[in-house]
Amino acid sequence: MKILIIGATGTIGKALYNSFKEEYAEVYAAHRNSKHYPVDITNSTSIANLFEKLPKLDIVINAAGTAVWKPLIELSEEDYYVGIRSKLMGQVNLVHIAKDYINDNGVILLTTGILAEHYEPNAVALSLINGAIHSFVNAASNEIGRGIRLNVVAPGAISGDFPKDKKFANHLPITIEETINTYKQGLQTTNTGQILKKY
Ligand SMILES: NC(=O)c1ccc[n+]([C@@H]2O[C@H](COP(=O)([O-])OP(=O)(O)OC[C@H]3O[C@@H](n4cnc5c(N)ncnc54)[C@H](OP(=O)(O)O)[C@@H]3O)[C@@H](O)[C@H]2O)c1
């Protein structure tokens, strides 16, 4: 099994990398500041360049992407575009490019979050993007072809990044272990178009 993890130095990506390294022979860690596998998901050419460097993969996981945190009344059009270029179109473009480099019956796993369906102050732009990705996965998974599965993990706030006894989006944070197990479910399920919610 050959696995690529994008965002591999982040809270989620690093834990995924450390866990998958124990299980699989070839795990590639990519992120913007990587020495070996640099990639910027806001740039399609950069995504394609990364895949050109790698062998054909079985699994591609994305745990990278940002958006602007601000109250609604302060959000400018350009603020929205930050997240649209990064977490939304970064992941959409990744799917378009990865599907041509991944093996038959491979898996592409994206990341959204609880904000797709639960309110948290200052997170309107994140909510918009997470919801859009869920709709994209729901539809695109039907057309991706060659048995490739397209799923998405929607974690709640992760304790460590957020106080573990304080509610975020009206839910208590989850542990990083629970989060990693949800990604593993997203890989193991034979279903496609799944939104795996953990919160
Ligand atoms: N942490 C949480 O509690 C939580 C909860 C729910 C959902 N999420 C979502 O999960 C995703 C990952 O969150 P996280 O907290 O693990 O992130 P993080 O700790 O901020 O790490 C982000 C990772 O992605 C890389 N990265 C950032 N921008 C990139 C880009 N444009 N292209 C390629 N790589 C990029 C970073 O490395 P470089 O700087 O070197 O690129 C780093 O490896 C985000 O979409 C976030 O909204 C997080």
The ligand as an SDF file (V2000), in Angstrom:
LIG
                    3D

 48 52  0  0  0  0  0  0  0  0999 V2000
   -7.4620   20.7530   14.6910 N   0  0  0  0  0  0  0  0  0  0  0  0
   -8.7780   20.6220   14.8580 C   0  0  0  0  0  0  0  0  0  0  0  0
   -9.2960   20.6330   16.0080 O   0  0  0  0  0  0  0  0  0  0  0  0
   -9.6690   20.3810   13.6880 C   0  0  0  0  0  0  0  0  0  0  0  0
  -10.9830   19.9660   13.9220 C   0  0  0  0  0  0  0  0  0  0  0  0
  -11.8280   19.7520   12.8400 C   0  0  0  0  0  0  0  0  0  0  0  0
  -11.3710   19.9550   11.5420 C   0  0  0  0  0  0  0  0  0  0  0  0
  -10.0880   20.3800   11.3580 N   0  0  0  0  0  0  0  0  0  0  0  0
   -9.6660   20.5900    9.9560 C   0  0  0  0  0  0  0  0  0  0  0  0
   -8.6440   19.6680    9.6620 O   0  0  0  0  0  0  0  0  0  0  0  0
   -7.7170   20.2500    8.7480 C   0  0  0  0  0  0  0  0  0  0  0  0
   -6.3230   20.1530    9.3510 C   0  0  0  0  0  0  0  0  0  0  0  0
   -6.3490   20.8230   10.5920 O   0  0  0  0  0  0  0  0  0  0  0  0
   -5.0900   20.7890   11.5870 P   0  0  0  0  0  0  0  0  0  0  0  0
   -5.5290   21.4390   12.8350 O   0  0  0  0  0  0  0  0  0  0  0  0
   -4.4950   19.4200   11.6070 O   0  0  0  0  0  0  0  0  0  0  0  0
   -4.1140   21.7840   10.7920 O   0  0  0  0  0  0  0  0  0  0  0  0
   -2.7080   22.3900   11.2710 P   0  0  0  0  0  0  0  0  0  0  0  0
   -2.2710   21.8190   12.5590 O   0  0  0  0  0  0  0  0  0  0  0  0
   -2.8110   23.8700   11.1100 O   0  0  0  0  0  0  0  0  0  0  0  0
   -1.7120   21.8270   10.1330 O   0  0  0  0  0  0  0  0  0  0  0  0
   -1.9290   22.0860    8.7950 C   0  0  0  0  0  0  0  0  0  0  0  0
   -1.0280   21.1960    7.9510 C   0  0  0  0  0  0  0  0  0  0  0  0
   -1.2890   21.4540    6.5710 O   0  0  0  0  0  0  0  0  0  0  0  0
   -0.1470   22.0470    5.9570 C   0  0  0  0  0  0  0  0  0  0  0  0
   -0.6880   23.0890    5.0680 N   0  0  0  0  0  0  0  0  0  0  0  0
   -1.2890   24.2510    5.4260 C   0  0  0  0  0  0  0  0  0  0  0  0
   -1.6860   24.9070    4.3170 N   0  0  0  0  0  0  0  0  0  0  0  0
   -1.3380   24.1190    3.2660 C   0  0  0  0  0  0  0  0  0  0  0  0
   -1.4640   24.2530    1.8670 C   0  0  0  0  0  0  0  0  0  0  0  0
   -2.0230   25.3320    1.2970 N   0  0  0  0  0  0  0  0  0  0  0  0
   -0.9970   23.2580    1.0610 N   0  0  0  0  0  0  0  0  0  0  0  0
   -0.4180   22.1630    1.6060 C   0  0  0  0  0  0  0  0  0  0  0  0
   -0.2460   21.9860    2.9160 N   0  0  0  0  0  0  0  0  0  0  0  0
   -0.7000   22.9630    3.7420 C   0  0  0  0  0  0  0  0  0  0  0  0
    0.7540   22.5320    7.1080 C   0  0  0  0  0  0  0  0  0  0  0  0
    2.1410   22.5040    6.8030 O   0  0  0  0  0  0  0  0  0  0  0  0
    2.8560   23.6980    5.9970 P   0  0  0  0  0  0  0  0  0  0  0  0
    2.6060   24.9650    6.7780 O   0  0  0  0  0  0  0  0  0  0  0  0
    4.2820   23.2860    5.8740 O   0  0  0  0  0  0  0  0  0  0  0  0
    2.1910   23.7090    4.6790 O   0  0  0  0  0  0  0  0  0  0  0  0
    0.4570   21.4310    8.1420 C   0  0  0  0  0  0  0  0  0  0  0  0
    1.1650   20.2590    7.8060 O   0  0  0  0  0  0  0  0  0  0  0  0
   -8.1910   21.7020    8.5160 C   0  0  0  0  0  0  0  0  0  0  0  0
   -8.9820   21.7270    7.3490 O   0  0  0  0  0  0  0  0  0  0  0  0
   -9.0710   21.9740    9.7210 C   0  0  0  0  0  0  0  0  0  0  0  0
  -10.0900   22.9290    9.4450 O   0  0  0  0  0  0  0  0  0  0  0  0
   -9.2390   20.5820   12.3840 C   0  0  0  0  0  0  0  0  0  0  0  0
  1  2  1  0
  2  3  2  0
  2  4  1  0
  4  5  1  0
  4 48  2  0
  5  6  2  0
  6  7  1  0
  7  8  2  0
  8  9  1  0
  8 48  1  0
  9 10  1  0
  9 46  1  0
 10 11  1  0
 11 12  1  0
 11 44  1  0
 12 13  1  0
 13 14  1  0
 14 15  2  0
 14 16  1  0
 14 17  1  0
 17 18  1  0
 18 19  2  0
 18 20  1  0
 18 21  1  0
 21 22  1  0
 22 23  1  0
 23 24  1  0
 23 42  1  0
 24 25  1  0
 25 26  1  0
 25 36  1  0
 26 27  1  0
 26 35  1  0
 27 28  2  0
 28 29  1  0
 29 30  1  0
 29 35  2  0
 30 31  1  0
 30 32  2  0
 32 33  1  0
 33 34  2  0
 34 35  1  0
 36 37  1  0
 36 42  1  0
 37 38  1  0
 38 39  2  0
 38 40  1  0
 38 41  1  0
 42 43  1  0
 44 45  1  0
 44 46  1  0
 46 47  1  0
M  CHG  2   8   1  16  -1
M  END
$$$$
